[in-house]
Amino acid sequence: MQKIWLSPLFDEIPNGIDEIDYLYNDEFYRCFDYWGRAEELLSNKSNSEFDLRDAISNLKKSMDIRFKLLEKIYAFRSIEEVGNKRKYVEILSDYKLIRPLLIESLFLVRNLSEHQDAKPPSIERCNELLDVIWYFLKSTDNRCRHRPESIHFDDFDKGASDFTITYRESDGRKIFINGKVDKKYISFDETSDGHCISIDDNPEEFSNSFLFKTNATIDRKLARQILSVFVARA
């Protein structure tokens, strides 16, 4: 395994999504089952304290299932140095998937209700939370139904780069790089602004480019950039 340093690419070489993996899973629909149960409870004319408690609990389950599905698909935590120590809403916020203050209000209400036996909020507040979770689910639907797998970099007539970075594994720092990369973007010595990549197989050298066809492990910064592109374009 050899280390190379890849210069920042996203602002220099045009890039696009090559492949999309269409996902079909039970978890996608399950979160809507819990949301629907919460809606049903809140529509009861009695609006008893127990109905409101159960509605909040079902909204929390709905959100938890969507969180787990997003993690299963994108493996956000696998590239986080702090792992499980960081709140998941903060991680999703980094990728513009969530507004943490809205979601954390549901956590607070649910925790007070279940762990401190506090009274549930008013029916009006419960309906607001119902809408918050609905918009969260709908805004992440596309990301849960299909996920880009590859980013294709091609500078066309400007240089010698035409390659693809493919990410398929549950570990967000594992990639496959295939194609030619202009020599000006590659260094075999550490650079201050470059991304460190550990490649399994050495590239073939040509006059103005290196030809890669290898598995590799990338640094956290590049992994975050790739995931950000995937999430934005899913």
C-alpha positions, 0 to 999 in steps of 0.5 A: 500500500502506497500513500499519495497526495491528491490536490483539491479537485472539486473546484478545478475539474468539472465533475458529475454523478455517473451511477445511481443505486436504486434502493428498496427497503422496508425501513423506508415505508416503516417510518411512515407507519409510525408517523401515520399512527401519530397522526391518527392519535392526534385526530382523536376527538378525546385528545387524552393525555395518553393519546398525546404521549403515544403520538410523541413516542410514535413520531420519535420512532418514525424519526429514529427509523429514518436516521438509521436508514440514512446511516445504513445508506451513507455511513456518515459515522464511519468518517467521523473522528468522534464516532458515537460521541457526536449527536446524529442531528449535528452530523446530518446538519453538516450535510444540510439534511436537517435543521437540528433545533426543530428536531431536538425539540421533539427529543426534549418533549419525548424525554420529558414525557417518558423519563420525567412523567411530564405532561405532554404539550398541547394538541397544537404543539403536537400537530406542529411536531407532526408537521416537522417530522413529515417535512423531514421525512419528505425532504430525505425521501430521495436520499433514501430511495437512490444513492449516487455511487460514483463521481466522474471527473473530466477536464475534457480538452484542458488537461489529462484527467478523466477518472471516476471515484466510486464509493459503494461500501459501508465504510465511507473512507473506502473507494475505487479510483479508475482512470487517468489523473493529470500529474499536476494533481498527484504528489508522492510527497506530503502536501499541505492542501492535498488529500492523503490517499492510500492506494493498493496498487501503484498507478501506471505512469504516462507522459502527462498523467497517471493511470489508476485502477485500484482500491484506496482509503481516503482521508476524512476531508475528502470522504466528507466532500464526496458524501456531500456531493452524493447527498446534494445530488441524490 
